[in-house]
Amino acid sequence: MLDDIASLSLQAAIGGLATRQRVTADNIANVETPGFTARTVEFESSLAKALAGGDPAQARVGISPSDAQAGINGNNVSLDTEIVTATKTGLQQQLLTGALTSKYGLISTVLKG
Amino acid sequence: MFDAISTSGTGLTTYRTWLDVIANNIANVNDVSPTSGPAFQAQYVQAQPIDGGPDGAGQGVAVTGLPSSSAAGVLEYDPNNPVADANGYVRRPDIDMSEQMGNLIMAQRAFQANANVVERSTDIYKAAIDIGKGI
């Protein structure tokens, strides 16, 4: 009952967003490190595919180097993009955790009768 | 747990170190030393990324050293200076103020960006902790 498709996909997405936030924190920590290549996180398409196959647990979180143009010191972190990602990820995370809480609330209502 | 906050923490430490070093360089910009000794040497921060965990996400940045600029400095003719040599020369540090001020702004902005991510990440972890709250 607690591992229906909705809860599992919410959990997978929350995990993906947590990874994205970690990677964003790393990119920003290295915003002035010469030769540093930023990383990006992609899990949405994998989750969509896993959902289409009926098993959200098959979703994978992929971390890949960014192909953005590097500056003169070989660093390609774009601070404005990273801050937008951090803010967006935070809001999405709140949305998903809220949804998961609502989902558990429904189950709790049923259990209480 | 709370990895994003510690990753940004390494950024805060690194850029705070950079700010400290710049402050020290600028504080010593007018130091005078005798030509027999070294001039004040400006310091620079050397940093490199901390390698990632098993999933490939990096874990921040670390200061690996504080290299110093040349001890030769610049010779200046200042015969009235008490430390001047027989020919009237003293040694002053070769510090480029515009370079230091430029670095100061870079370090300050990078510090602020990391502080911002600490806040965002705190919100995320708080949201995660609150899953199922009030049920």
gemmi code that builds the backbone of each chain (N, CA, C; Angstrom):
import gemmi

chains = {
    "A": [
        ("MET", (0.832, -1.201, 0.000), (0.000, 0.000, 0.000), (0.871, 1.257, 0.000)),
        ("LEU", (2.042, 1.175, 0.686), (2.908, 2.358, 0.753), (3.841, 2.460, -0.439)),
        ("ASP", (3.922, 1.373, -1.239), (4.787, 1.482, -2.413), (3.988, 1.350, -3.699)),
        ("ASP", (2.933, 2.170, -3.798), (2.198, 2.272, -5.052), (3.008, 3.135, -6.013)),
        ("ILE", (2.553, 3.194, -7.266), (3.313, 3.912, -8.297), (3.501, 5.385, -7.935)),
        ("ALA", (2.450, 6.016, -7.393), (2.556, 7.457, -7.089), (3.651, 7.717, -6.058)),
        ("SER", (3.618, 6.963, -4.954), (4.638, 7.186, -3.908), (6.036, 6.886, -4.429)),
        ("LEU", (6.173, 5.793, -5.190), (7.496, 5.418, -5.687), (8.045, 6.459, -6.645)),
        ("SER", (7.165, 7.004, -7.531), (7.703, 7.997, -8.464), (8.045, 9.285, -7.724)),
        ("LEU", (7.248, 9.649, -6.715), (7.588, 10.840, -5.928), (8.929, 10.639, -5.233)),
        ("GLN", (9.130, 9.451, -4.688), (10.406, 9.185, -4.002), (11.581, 9.250, -4.968)),
        ("ALA", (11.397, 8.680, -6.174), (12.479, 8.694, -7.172), (12.807, 10.146, -7.546)),
        ("ALA", (11.744, 10.951, -7.735), (11.966, 12.350, -8.137), (12.640, 13.136, -7.015)),
        ("ILE", (12.243, 12.872, -5.764), (12.864, 13.571, -4.630), (14.350, 13.208, -4.552)),
        ("GLY", (14.656, 11.943, -4.804), (16.067, 11.515, -4.816), (16.853, 12.202, -5.922)),
        ("GLY", (16.252, 12.299, -7.107), (16.905, 12.962, -8.236), (17.169, 14.433, -7.939)),
        ("LEU", (16.178, 15.084, -7.328), (16.338, 16.509, -7.006), (17.425, 16.709, -5.950)),
        ("ALA", (17.513, 15.782, -4.981), (18.543, 15.904, -3.941), (19.930, 15.812, -4.574)),
        ("THR", (20.075, 14.871, -5.549), (21.356, 14.766, -6.247), (21.648, 16.055, -7.013)),
        ("ARG", (20.609, 16.593, -7.693), (20.811, 17.826, -8.462), (21.281, 18.948, -7.548)),
        ("GLN", (20.725, 19.012, -6.341), (21.121, 20.084, -5.427), (22.571, 19.905, -4.980)),
        ("ARG", (22.977, 18.652, -4.770), (24.371, 18.398, -4.370), (25.325, 18.824, -5.475)),
        ("VAL", (24.955, 18.464, -6.724), (25.826, 18.786, -7.857), (25.882, 20.308, -8.065)),
        ("THR", (24.741, 20.977, -7.876), (24.725, 22.438, -8.007), (25.618, 23.072, -6.943)),
        ("ALA", (25.536, 22.549, -5.713), (26.380, 23.072, -4.630), (27.853, 22.900, -4.993)),
        ("ASP", (28.190, 21.756, -5.599), (29.583, 21.508, -5.997), (30.013, 22.470, -7.102)),
        ("ASN", (29.126, 22.690, -8.091), (29.459, 23.617, -9.178), (29.727, 25.010, -8.626)),
        ("ILE", (28.875, 25.446, -7.693), (29.038, 26.808, -7.168), (30.265, 26.890, -6.262)),
        ("ALA", (30.562, 25.810, -5.534), (31.773, 25.818, -4.699), (33.016, 25.975, -5.576)),
        ("ASN", (32.917, 25.531, -6.840), (34.078, 25.586, -7.738), (33.946, 26.695, -8.773)),
        ("VAL", (33.150, 27.718, -8.453), (32.853, 28.754, -9.459), (34.106, 29.496, -9.921)),
        ("GLU", (35.163, 29.512, -9.085), (36.396, 30.210, -9.482), (37.572, 29.246, -9.652)),
        ("THR", (37.325, 27.936, -9.592), (38.436, 26.978, -9.714), (38.855, 26.842, -11.181)),
        ("PRO", (40.091, 27.163, -11.513), (40.526, 27.079, -12.911), (40.404, 25.657, -13.448)),
        ("GLY", (39.921, 25.516, -14.673), (39.859, 24.218, -15.335), (38.717, 23.327, -14.882)),
        ("PHE", (37.832, 23.847, -14.013), (36.739, 23.001, -13.500), (35.612, 22.901, -14.534)),
        ("THR", (35.107, 21.686, -14.724), (33.968, 21.481, -15.621), (32.707, 21.230, -14.799)),
        ("ALA", (31.690, 22.041, -15.038), (30.429, 21.901, -14.302), (29.764, 20.572, -14.644)),
        ("ARG", (28.917, 20.076, -13.737), (28.166, 18.850, -13.997), (26.675, 19.162, -13.978)),
        ("THR", (25.926, 18.356, -14.718), (24.473, 18.503, -14.694), (23.847, 17.156, -14.325)),
        ("VAL", (22.615, 17.213, -13.799), (21.918, 15.999, -13.382), (20.655, 15.850, -14.216)),
        ("GLU", (20.426, 14.665, -14.729), (19.237, 14.408, -15.536), (18.595, 13.113, -15.040)),
        ("PHE", (17.329, 13.223, -14.580), (16.629, 11.998, -14.177), (15.205, 11.962, -14.717)),
        ("GLU", (14.704, 13.119, -15.194), (13.306, 13.204, -15.596), (12.964, 12.245, -16.734)),
        ("SER", (13.825, 12.203, -17.782), (13.471, 11.368, -18.933), (13.540, 9.887, -18.543)),
        ("SER", (14.533, 9.539, -17.698), (14.647, 8.150, -17.251), (13.432, 7.758, -16.406)),
        ("LEU", (12.982, 8.711, -15.562), (11.810, 8.442, -14.716), (10.552, 8.285, -15.573)),
        ("ALA", (10.448, 9.153, -16.596), (9.280, 9.074, -17.485), (9.249, 7.716, -18.188)),
        ("LYS", (10.429, 7.274, -18.635), (10.517, 5.986, -19.328), (10.160, 4.848, -18.367)),
        ("ALA", (10.700, 4.927, -17.135), (10.429, 3.891, -16.138), (8.943, 3.847, -15.804)),
        ("LEU", (8.329, 5.041, -15.726), (6.893, 5.112, -15.431), (6.083, 4.479, -16.555)),
        ("ALA", (6.514, 4.755, -17.799), (5.820, 4.175, -18.953), (5.909, 2.657, -18.900)),
        ("GLY", (7.033, 2.153, -18.360), (7.206, 0.709, -18.228), (6.520, 0.163, -16.978)),
        ("GLY", (5.956, 1.055, -16.150), (5.185, 0.619, -14.987), (5.998, 0.419, -13.720)),
        ("ASP", (7.317, 0.679, -13.755), (8.120, 0.473, -12.550), (9.050, 1.662, -12.304)),
        ("PRO", (8.588, 2.643, -11.528), (9.399, 3.846, -11.296), (10.723, 3.553, -10.605)),
        ("ALA", (10.851, 2.379, -9.958), (12.117, 2.042, -9.282), (13.243, 1.835, -10.284)),
        ("GLN", (12.886, 1.659, -11.591), (13.918, 1.469, -12.618), (14.564, 2.793, -13.022)),
        ("ALA", (14.050, 3.918, -12.532), (14.584, 5.228, -12.939), (16.012, 5.391, -12.442)),
        ("ARG", (16.855, 6.004, -13.267), (18.264, 6.213, -12.912), (18.574, 7.712, -12.915)),
        ("VAL", (19.449, 8.106, -11.993), (19.888, 9.499, -11.939), (21.236, 9.588, -12.642)),
        ("GLY", (21.309, 10.384, -13.695), (22.559, 10.492, -14.454), (23.269, 11.814, -14.191)),
        ("ILE", (24.585, 11.739, -13.933), (25.381, 12.953, -13.756), (26.335, 13.041, -14.936)),
        ("SER", (26.295, 14.161, -15.658), (27.188, 14.269, -16.813), (27.840, 15.642, -16.842)),
        ("PRO", (29.031, 15.729, -17.460), (29.715, 17.020, -17.540), (28.960, 17.977, -18.459)),
        ("SER", (28.950, 19.233, -18.085), (28.273, 20.249, -18.895), (29.124, 20.580, -20.115)),
        ("ASP", (28.467, 20.814, -21.266), (29.248, 21.148, -22.465), (29.225, 22.653, -22.734)),
        ("ALA", (28.927, 23.435, -21.684), (28.914, 24.890, -21.862), (30.320, 25.395, -22.206)),
        ("GLN", (30.353, 26.516, -22.892), (31.626, 27.131, -23.301), (32.430, 27.524, -22.059)),
        ("ALA", (33.708, 27.133, -22.006), (34.546, 27.485, -20.859), (35.097, 28.894, -21.022)),
        ("GLY", (35.322, 29.549, -19.894), (35.906, 30.888, -19.915), (37.414, 30.819, -20.085)),
        ("ILE", (38.079, 31.947, -19.882), (39.512, 32.043, -20.174), (40.335, 31.150, -19.239)),
        ("ASN", (39.818, 30.847, -18.024), (40.574, 29.984, -17.102), (40.124, 28.523, -17.193)),
        ("GLY", (39.384, 28.177, -18.241), (38.983, 26.791, -18.439), (37.820, 26.345, -17.576)),
        ("ASN", (37.180, 27.290, -16.890), (36.042, 26.976, -16.007), (34.745, 27.305, -16.745)),
        ("ASN", (33.786, 26.371, -16.743), (32.549, 26.658, -17.482), (31.322, 26.718, -16.572)),
        ("VAL", (31.514, 27.046, -15.282), (30.365, 27.210, -14.390), (29.703, 28.547, -14.695)),
        ("SER", (28.387, 28.503, -14.925), (27.647, 29.745, -15.127), (26.864, 30.012, -13.850)),
        ("LEU", (27.332, 31.014, -13.091), (26.764, 31.245, -11.759), (25.270, 31.523, -11.804)),
        ("ASP", (24.809, 32.326, -12.776), (23.377, 32.652, -12.809), (22.541, 31.401, -13.067)),
        ("THR", (22.999, 30.545, -13.993), (22.265, 29.299, -14.260), (22.207, 28.429, -13.005)),
        ("GLU", (23.334, 28.353, -12.296), (23.396, 27.486, -11.112), (22.475, 27.987, -10.003)),
        ("ILE", (22.436, 29.316, -9.805), (21.570, 29.861, -8.751), (20.103, 29.616, -9.109)),
        ("VAL", (19.773, 29.779, -10.404), (18.398, 29.496, -10.837), (18.077, 28.024, -10.575)),
        ("THR", (19.021, 27.136, -10.915), (18.805, 25.697, -10.682), (18.596, 25.420, -9.196)),
        ("ALA", (19.422, 26.038, -8.346), (19.306, 25.801, -6.902), (17.934, 26.236, -6.393)),
        ("THR", (17.478, 27.407, -6.846), (16.180, 27.917, -6.389), (15.041, 27.034, -6.905)),
        ("LYS", (15.129, 26.686, -8.207), (14.089, 25.878, -8.828), (14.017, 24.503, -8.164)),
        ("THR", (15.173, 23.906, -7.940), (15.222, 22.579, -7.309), (14.598, 22.637, -5.919)),
        ("GLY", (14.873, 23.718, -5.180), (14.290, 23.874, -3.848), (12.771, 23.905, -3.896)),
        ("LEU", (12.239, 24.676, -4.844), (10.778, 24.788, -4.953), (10.162, 23.460, -5.385)),
        ("GLN", (10.795, 22.803, -6.363), (10.268, 21.511, -6.828), (10.269, 20.498, -5.690)),
        ("GLN", (11.345, 20.543, -4.902), (11.472, 19.621, -3.781), (10.332, 19.839, -2.786)),
        ("GLN", (10.012, 21.115, -2.509), (8.912, 21.409, -1.576), (7.585, 20.913, -2.118)),
        ("LEU", (7.413, 21.078, -3.452), (6.177, 20.621, -4.093), (6.033, 19.104, -3.946)),
        ("LEU", (7.131, 18.385, -4.247), (7.071, 16.922, -4.228), (6.927, 16.375, -2.808)),
        ("THR", (7.648, 16.992, -1.850), (7.505, 16.495, -0.481), (6.093, 16.780, 0.029)),
        ("GLY", (5.511, 17.924, -0.408), (4.123, 18.226, -0.043), (3.173, 17.180, -0.615)),
        ("ALA", (3.429, 16.810, -1.878), (2.578, 15.810, -2.529), (2.683, 14.464, -1.814)),
        ("LEU", (3.903, 14.116, -1.431), (4.114, 12.833, -0.744), (3.396, 12.845, 0.614)),
        ("THR", (3.469, 13.986, 1.299), (2.769, 14.105, 2.579), (1.258, 13.953, 2.381)),
        ("SER", (0.718, 14.578, 1.307), (-0.722, 14.446, 1.040), (-1.082, 12.998, 0.773)),
        ("LYS", (-0.217, 12.333, 0.004), (-0.455, 10.930, -0.335), (-0.491, 10.077, 0.950)),
        ("TYR", (0.488, 10.305, 1.817), (0.518, 9.563, 3.086), (-0.672, 9.947, 3.959)),
        ("GLY", (-1.115, 11.216, 3.827), (-2.296, 11.665, 4.573), (-3.531, 10.856, 4.201)),
        ("LEU", (-3.679, 10.577, 2.880), (-4.820, 9.773, 2.407), (-4.778, 8.390, 3.048)),
        ("ILE", (-3.576, 7.809, 3.023), (-3.424, 6.461, 3.592), (-3.754, 6.488, 5.082)),
        ("SER", (-3.264, 7.540, 5.732), (-3.507, 7.675, 7.164), (-5.015, 7.782, 7.452)),
        ("THR", (-5.728, 8.549, 6.587), (-7.183, 8.677, 6.757), (-7.856, 7.314, 6.667)),
        ("VAL", (-7.421, 6.526, 5.685), (-7.999, 5.201, 5.498), (-7.725, 4.331, 6.729)),
        ("LEU", (-6.481, 4.410, 7.229), (-6.115, 3.574, 8.369), (-6.917, 3.928, 9.611)),
        ("LYS", (-7.173, 5.245, 9.771), (-7.913, 5.662, 10.967), (-9.385, 5.312, 10.860)),
        ("GLY", (-9.879, 5.129, 9.625), (-11.255, 4.725, 9.417), (-12.257, 5.841, 9.636)),
    ],
    "B": [
        ("MET", (23.979, 12.355, 4.219), (22.900, 13.272, 4.628), (23.428, 14.705, 4.655)),
        ("PHE", (22.627, 15.619, 4.179), (22.973, 17.058, 4.165), (24.272, 17.350, 3.412)),
        ("ASP", (24.566, 16.528, 2.395), (25.816, 16.694, 1.645), (25.921, 18.040, 0.943)),
        ("ALA", (24.775, 18.513, 0.414), (24.835, 19.776, -0.335), (25.333, 20.902, 0.563)),
        ("ILE", (24.933, 20.858, 1.849), (25.352, 21.925, 2.765), (26.860, 21.838, 3.016)),
        ("SER", (27.390, 20.628, 3.190), (28.843, 20.559, 3.424), (29.624, 20.904, 2.165)),
        ("THR", (29.060, 20.566, 0.990), (29.733, 20.955, -0.256), (29.834, 22.477, -0.338)),
        ("SER", (28.707, 23.165, -0.081), (28.760, 24.632, -0.094), (29.662, 25.144, 1.019)),
        ("GLY", (29.742, 24.402, 2.117), (30.625, 24.777, 3.225), (32.078, 24.826, 2.784)),
        ("THR", (32.489, 23.865, 1.925), (33.878, 23.901, 1.430), (34.100, 25.159, 0.592)),
        ("GLY", (33.045, 25.555, -0.155), (33.140, 26.797, -0.938), (33.281, 28.000, -0.027)),
        ("LEU", (32.479, 28.044, 1.040), (32.554, 29.168, 1.990), (33.960, 29.246, 2.593)),
        ("THR", (34.509, 28.096, 2.986), (35.858, 28.086, 3.583), (36.895, 28.607, 2.595)),
        ("THR", (36.813, 28.103, 1.351), (37.799, 28.498, 0.341), (37.739, 30.009, 0.070)),
        ("TYR", (36.528, 30.535, -0.134), (36.425, 31.951, -0.492), (36.694, 32.840, 0.717)),
        ("ARG", (36.426, 32.337, 1.925), (36.781, 33.105, 3.116), (38.302, 33.175, 3.241)),
        ("THR", (38.978, 32.048, 2.942), (40.446, 32.047, 2.942), (40.970, 33.065, 1.928)),
        ("TRP", (40.349, 33.077, 0.748), (40.774, 34.009, -0.293), (40.600, 35.454, 0.198)),
        ("LEU", (39.440, 35.724, 0.828), (39.193, 37.077, 1.356), (40.252, 37.439, 2.403)),
        ("ASP", (40.572, 36.494, 3.298), (41.593, 36.738, 4.333), (42.934, 37.097, 3.702)),
        ("VAL", (43.305, 36.319, 2.674), (44.595, 36.510, 2.020), (44.647, 37.879, 1.335)),
        ("ILE", (43.550, 38.244, 0.661), (43.507, 39.547, -0.020), (43.595, 40.674, 1.010)),
        ("ALA", (42.868, 40.493, 2.125), (42.901, 41.518, 3.178), (44.327, 41.709, 3.673)),
        ("ASN", (45.034, 40.601, 3.863), (46.416, 40.669, 4.337), (47.330, 41.328, 3.294)),
        ("ASN", (47.121, 40.985, 2.016), (47.934, 41.592, 0.953), (47.747, 43.104, 0.934)),
        ("ILE", (46.476, 43.520, 1.023), (46.201, 44.959, 0.927), (46.682, 45.678, 2.188)),
        ("ALA", (46.578, 45.007, 3.344), (47.050, 45.625, 4.586), (48.548, 45.897, 4.513)),
        ("ASN", (49.265, 45.077, 3.728), (50.721, 45.211, 3.664), (51.207, 45.923, 2.410)),
        ("VAL", (50.285, 46.571, 1.707), (50.639, 47.113, 0.394), (51.733, 48.186, 0.482)),
        ("ASN", (51.820, 48.869, 1.620), (52.811, 49.945, 1.741), (53.994, 49.590, 2.626)),
        ("ASP", (54.153, 48.303, 2.934), (55.290, 47.895, 3.765), (56.613, 48.304, 3.101)),
        ("VAL", (57.529, 48.727, 3.944), (58.861, 49.077, 3.425), (59.873, 48.175, 4.104)),
        ("SER", (60.788, 47.605, 3.335), (61.843, 46.821, 3.976), (63.191, 47.245, 3.398)),
        ("PRO", (64.275, 46.996, 4.156), (65.600, 47.350, 3.641), (65.942, 46.511, 2.410)),
        ("THR", (66.782, 47.010, 1.555), (67.119, 46.276, 0.327), (67.870, 44.983, 0.634)),
        ("SER", (68.433, 44.872, 1.864), (69.152, 43.649, 2.216), (68.191, 42.483, 2.470)),
        ("GLY", (66.906, 42.805, 2.776), (65.954, 41.736, 3.081), (64.901, 41.605, 1.995)),
        ("PRO", (63.989, 40.617, 2.138), (62.932, 40.443, 1.144), (61.810, 41.466, 1.335)),
        ("ALA", (61.099, 41.763, 0.257), (59.894, 42.604, 0.355), (58.752, 41.741, 0.856)),
        ("PHE", (57.680, 42.364, 1.331), (56.486, 41.584, 1.681), (56.007, 40.863, 0.429)),
        ("GLN", (55.661, 39.558, 0.597), (55.238, 38.782, -0.569), (53.727, 38.598, -0.551)),
        ("ALA", (53.077, 39.070, -1.595), (51.631, 38.875, -1.700), (51.339, 37.379, -1.816)),
        ("GLN", (50.245, 36.941, -1.183), (49.886, 35.525, -1.253), (48.725, 35.316, -2.213)),
        ("TYR", (48.675, 34.136, -2.782), (47.583, 33.748, -3.676), (46.996, 32.435, -3.183)),
        ("VAL", (45.721, 32.199, -3.502), (45.080, 30.956, -3.074), (45.059, 29.973, -4.238)),
        ("GLN", (45.541, 28.773, -3.952), (45.505, 27.703, -4.946), (44.423, 26.725, -4.492)),
        ("ALA", (43.490, 26.391, -5.382), (42.391, 25.510, -4.972), (42.142, 24.472, -6.049)),
        ("GLN", (41.582, 23.346, -5.631), (41.190, 22.349, -6.630), (39.945, 21.610, -6.170)),
        ("PRO", (39.184, 21.051, -7.124), (37.936, 20.366, -6.763), (38.208, 19.135, -5.895)),
        ("ILE", (37.255, 18.809, -4.991), (37.349, 17.572, -4.208), (36.639, 16.478, -5.006)),
        ("ASP", (37.363, 15.401, -5.261), (36.796, 14.344, -6.105), (35.502, 13.791, -5.551)),
        ("GLY", (34.680, 13.329, -6.478), (33.331, 12.917, -6.101), (33.253, 11.568, -5.434)),
        ("GLY", (32.077, 11.282, -4.929), (31.789, 9.980, -4.353), (31.487, 8.988, -5.465)),
        ("PRO", (30.875, 7.858, -5.111), (30.626, 6.794, -6.092), (29.715, 7.216, -7.242)),
        ("ASP", (28.795, 8.176, -7.009), (27.881, 8.531, -8.093), (28.449, 9.603, -9.023)),
        ("GLY", (29.666, 10.060, -8.752), (30.308, 10.999, -9.670), (30.056, 12.462, -9.364)),
        ("ALA", (29.172, 12.752, -8.394), (28.947, 14.150, -8.028), (30.150, 14.633, -7.215)),
        ("GLY", (30.651, 15.813, -7.538), (31.798, 16.347, -6.807), (31.420, 16.710, -5.386)),
        ("GLN", (32.427, 16.932, -4.545), (32.131, 17.235, -3.143), (32.699, 18.568, -2.703)),
        ("GLY", (32.860, 19.479, -3.655), (33.266, 20.826, -3.286), (34.671, 21.176, -3.725)),
        ("VAL", (35.274, 22.093, -2.986), (36.562, 22.653, -3.381), (37.446, 22.723, -2.146)),
        ("ALA", (38.754, 22.583, -2.341), (39.665, 22.647, -1.195), (40.860, 23.526, -1.530)),
        ("VAL", (41.336, 24.274, -0.541), (42.551, 25.078, -0.711), (43.739, 24.125, -0.653)),
        ("THR", (44.595, 24.151, -1.666), (45.730, 23.232, -1.687), (47.039, 23.942, -1.362)),
        ("GLY", (47.030, 25.259, -1.352), (48.271, 25.956, -1.019), (48.103, 27.456, -1.126)),
        ("LEU", (49.023, 28.185, -0.520), (49.007, 29.643, -0.589), (50.353, 30.118, -1.139)),
        ("PRO", (50.580, 29.998, -2.445), (51.854, 30.416, -3.007), (52.067, 31.916, -2.855)),
        ("SER", (53.335, 32.306, -2.725), (53.654, 33.723, -2.545), (54.264, 34.289, -3.817)),
        ("SER", (54.106, 35.592, -3.995), (54.737, 36.245, -5.139), (56.220, 36.446, -4.844)),
        ("SER", (56.918, 37.030, -5.764), (58.366, 37.193, -5.639), (58.750, 38.081, -4.453)),
        ("ALA", (59.882, 37.752, -3.819), (60.347, 38.526, -2.672), (61.163, 39.732, -3.122)),
        ("ALA", (61.406, 39.820, -4.437), (62.240, 40.920, -4.928), (61.519, 42.261, -4.786)),
        ("GLY", (60.202, 42.266, -4.990), (59.452, 43.517, -4.884), (59.950, 44.545, -5.876)),
        ("VAL", (59.796, 45.807, -5.526), (60.324, 46.865, -6.396), (61.223, 47.773, -5.555)),
        ("LEU", (62.297, 48.225, -6.149), (63.199, 49.145, -5.454), (62.696, 50.567, -5.661)),
        ("GLU", (62.745, 51.328, -4.564), (62.242, 52.702, -4.678), (63.263, 53.639, -4.045)),
        ("TYR", (63.474, 54.759, -4.656), (64.437, 55.736, -4.132), (63.735, 56.567, -3.061)),
        ("ASP", (64.181, 56.395, -1.809), (63.534, 57.097, -0.691), (64.608, 57.352, 0.372)),
        ("PRO", (65.543, 58.263, 0.073), (66.746, 58.422, 0.916), (66.439, 58.833, 2.348)),
        ("ASN", (65.285, 59.451, 2.593), (64.979, 59.888, 3.956), (64.420, 58.772, 4.824)),
        ("ASN", (64.124, 57.630, 4.187), (63.567, 56.518, 4.946), (64.635, 55.926, 5.864)),
        ("PRO", (64.293, 55.690, 7.170), (65.293, 55.163, 8.103), (65.906, 53.827, 7.661)),
        ("VAL", (65.181, 53.026, 6.841), (65.753, 51.730, 6.445), (66.428, 51.792, 5.074)),
        ("ALA", (66.554, 52.986, 4.504), (67.162, 53.095, 3.173), (68.629, 52.655, 3.219)),
        ("ASP", (69.106, 52.060, 2.112), (70.513, 51.629, 2.072), (71.405, 52.824, 1.717)),
        ("ALA", (72.715, 52.570, 1.549), (73.688, 53.648, 1.327), (73.338, 54.481, 0.089)),
        ("ASN", (72.716, 53.828, -0.918), (72.364, 54.566, -2.134), (70.996, 55.223, -2.049)),
        ("GLY", (70.298, 55.059, -0.886), (68.996, 55.696, -0.701), (67.817, 54.862, -1.187)),
        ("TYR", (68.026, 53.556, -1.389), (66.932, 52.725, -1.900), (66.269, 51.892, -0.791)),
        ("VAL", (64.955, 51.651, -0.925), (64.240, 50.728, -0.042), (63.494, 49.719, -0.935)),
        ("ARG", (63.030, 48.668, -0.313), (62.294, 47.645, -1.067), (60.808, 47.717, -0.696)),
        ("ARG", (59.973, 47.754, -1.701), (58.530, 47.764, -1.455), (57.894, 46.550, -2.139)),
        ("PRO", (56.747, 46.057, -1.588), (56.119, 44.888, -2.225), (55.584, 45.245, -3.614)),
        ("ASP", (55.653, 44.263, -4.520), (55.156, 44.477, -5.883), (53.700, 43.982, -5.942)),
        ("ILE", (52.803, 44.784, -5.346), (51.396, 44.373, -5.307), (50.588, 45.271, -6.236)),
        ("ASP", (49.826, 44.621, -7.138), (48.981, 45.371, -8.064), (47.611, 45.545, -7.407)),
        ("MET", (47.320, 46.785, -6.990), (46.074, 47.031, -6.259), (44.835, 46.693, -7.086)),
        ("SER", (44.879, 46.974, -8.398), (43.671, 46.688, -9.189), (43.444, 45.183, -9.274)),
        ("GLU", (44.535, 44.417, -9.327), (44.392, 42.961, -9.338), (43.778, 42.501, -8.011)),
        ("GLN", (44.284, 43.035, -6.895), (43.765, 42.635, -5.581), (42.287, 43.008, -5.436)),
        ("MET", (41.913, 44.195, -5.885), (40.516, 44.622, -5.753), (39.605, 43.776, -6.640)),
        ("GLY", (40.103, 43.434, -7.825), (39.337, 42.558, -8.712), (39.107, 41.201, -8.071)),
        ("ASN", (40.182, 40.653, -7.483), (40.072, 39.364, -6.782), (39.110, 39.464, -5.604)),
        ("LEU", (39.156, 40.615, -4.921), (38.295, 40.823, -3.750), (36.824, 40.684, -4.153)),
        ("ILE", (36.468, 41.300, -5.287), (35.074, 41.229, -5.738), (34.713, 39.799, -6.125)),
        ("MET", (35.636, 39.101, -6.827), (35.360, 37.712, -7.215), (35.140, 36.844, -5.980)),
        ("ALA", (36.026, 36.998, -4.973), (35.921, 36.178, -3.766), (34.630, 36.488, -3.013)),
        ("GLN", (34.286, 37.778, -2.952), (33.082, 38.180, -2.219), (31.828, 37.617, -2.871)),
        ("ARG", (31.737, 37.754, -4.195), (30.540, 37.260, -4.909), (30.445, 35.739, -4.804)),
        ("ALA", (31.571, 35.053, -4.919), (31.550, 33.592, -4.841), (31.130, 33.155, -3.439)),
        ("PHE", (31.580, 33.884, -2.423), (31.187, 33.567, -1.043), (29.673, 33.724, -0.899)),
        ("GLN", (29.146, 34.837, -1.416), (27.699, 35.075, -1.315), (26.907, 33.983, -2.023)),
        ("ALA", (27.397, 33.557, -3.211), (26.684, 32.520, -3.961), (26.626, 31.227, -3.151)),
        ("ASN", (27.728, 30.882, -2.487), (27.748, 29.656, -1.684), (26.838, 29.774, -0.468)),
        ("ALA", (26.822, 30.972, 0.153), (25.932, 31.179, 1.294), (24.479, 31.023, 0.854)),
        ("ASN", (24.188, 31.512, -0.359), (22.848, 31.392, -0.928), (22.453, 29.921, -1.095)),
        ("VAL", (23.381, 29.101, -1.591), (23.071, 27.678, -1.802), (22.876, 26.964, -0.459)),
        ("VAL", (23.615, 27.375, 0.576), (23.404, 26.775, 1.900), (21.943, 26.997, 2.313)),
        ("GLU", (21.451, 28.226, 2.093), (20.051, 28.528, 2.453), (19.076, 27.675, 1.666)),
        ("ARG", (19.278, 27.624, 0.324), (18.377, 26.836, -0.538), (18.379, 25.366, -0.098)),
        ("SER", (19.584, 24.838, 0.165), (19.688, 23.422, 0.531), (19.017, 23.169, 1.877)),
        ("THR", (19.131, 24.148, 2.795), (18.464, 24.000, 4.092), (16.960, 23.845, 3.890)),
        ("ASP", (16.395, 24.675, 2.969), (14.955, 24.577, 2.680), (14.606, 23.176, 2.191)),
        ("ILE", (15.464, 22.642, 1.308), (15.198, 21.314, 0.736), (15.206, 20.246, 1.828)),
        ("TYR", (16.243, 20.272, 2.661), (16.331, 19.251, 3.705), (15.193, 19.403, 4.704)),
        ("LYS", (14.807, 20.660, 4.994), (13.675, 20.879, 5.894), (12.414, 20.254, 5.319)),
        ("ALA", (12.205, 20.469, 4.000), (11.027, 19.900, 3.337), (11.050, 18.388, 3.436)),
        ("ALA", (12.254, 17.806, 3.249), (12.362, 16.343, 3.322), (12.055, 15.846, 4.741)),
        ("ILE", (12.540, 16.604, 5.737), (12.303, 16.187, 7.124), (10.812, 16.263, 7.454)),
        ("ASP", (10.119, 17.205, 6.794), (8.702, 17.417, 7.100), (7.758, 16.466, 6.361)),
        ("ILE", (8.300, 15.518, 5.568), (7.417, 14.565, 4.893), (6.606, 13.820, 5.939)),
        ("GLY", (5.320, 13.808, 5.750), (4.461, 13.055, 6.671), (4.143, 13.799, 7.959)),
        ("LYS", (4.576, 15.057, 8.038), (4.314, 15.825, 9.255), (2.806, 16.092, 9.384)),
        ("GLY", (2.283, 15.976, 10.577), (0.882, 16.301, 10.824), (-0.094, 15.223, 10.416)),
        ("ILE", (0.421, 14.049, 10.029), (-0.492, 12.966, 9.661), (-0.932, 12.232, 10.927)),
    ],
}
model = gemmi.Model(1)
for chain_id, residues in chains.items():
    chain = gemmi.Chain(chain_id)
    for i, (resn, *xyz) in enumerate(residues, 1):
        res = gemmi.Residue()
        res.name, res.seqid = resn, gemmi.SeqId(i, " ")
        for name, pos in zip(("N", "CA", "C"), xyz):
            atom = gemmi.Atom()
            atom.name, atom.element = name, gemmi.Element(name[0])
            atom.pos, atom.b_iso = gemmi.Position(*pos), 0.0
            res.add_atom(atom)
        chain.add_residue(res)
    model.add_chain(chain)
structure = gemmi.Structure()
structure.add_model(model)
structure.setup_entities()
